[in-house]
Amino acid sequence: MRKKVIAGNWKMNKVSTEANQFVDEVGAKIPEDKNVEAIVCAPFPFLASLVDKTKDTNLKVAAQTMHYEESGAFTGEVSPVMLEDLGITHVVLGHSERREYYNETDETVNKKVHAAFNHHLVPIVCVGETLEQREANETMDHVENQVIKALEGLSDQQVAETIIAYEPIWAIGTGKTATSAEANEVCAYIRQVIAKLTSKETADHVVIQYGGSVKPANIEELLAQSDIDGALVGGASLQPESFLQLVEAGKK
Ligand SMILES: O=C[C@H](O)COP(=O)(O)O
């Protein structure tokens, strides 16, 4: 059985005291459970403190993006070397907001995925279609293309360790969730695409999350699907109680 990975993506929210209070409250309550992993994806200014505060807990800390170069003249950017040095375990790559507002492309996502593995960071690679693409029946082709490009050049072992987050863009922050059947259909297709790229055995190892208006009220139904192995959650991950309920659902 694949483990469930519940990742809270705080996006550009919270100030330092709020971030620290969150992990103080939540960290100790995350169970040691090989079947569920809990991660908070926090803004850069909080990472060092959160890594320190969570070091004796089961809560992991992720970055929300990074550059693919190790160092250099890239004002305002953060490198994989810096994240590794801090003790960060995961990094979100290719989130639709990064693709839309910060020119992240399939090519740069692929470079970042390689950089993540070079620095012992687990990449959480986001893919997903717009409403227009869904209505034009282009969802599967679009998502397949994003997955193939993101994983280009990885070893089977690295593919097996990659987390894919399927996030239909029309469901992000809108309150509209894909039905669990719709979400599962795409997640299952992603697994088939990965099986074709590698092998069924490798594809069976890959954790595929769903993201888009996930909340305590709908997570159980989503996680009950055959190919949904967790959730990448924005709004509903900001409050400790709600985040803990999401993690709790991952244990079932
Ligand atoms: O990274 C998280 C997703 O963009 C989903 O955000 P949301 O749960 O607020 O819809």
The ligand as a Gaussian input file, in Angstrom:
#p B3LYP/6-31G(d) Opt

LIG

0 1
 O       -1.320000      24.020000      -3.566000
 C       -2.505000      23.945000      -3.279000
 C       -3.524000      24.149000      -4.263000
 O       -3.252000      25.191000      -5.130000
 C       -4.940000      24.083000      -3.785000
 O       -5.338000      25.257000      -3.131000
 P       -6.786000      25.266000      -2.410000
 O       -6.812000      24.079000      -1.512000
 O       -6.828000      26.571000      -1.682000
 O       -7.786000      25.142000      -3.506000

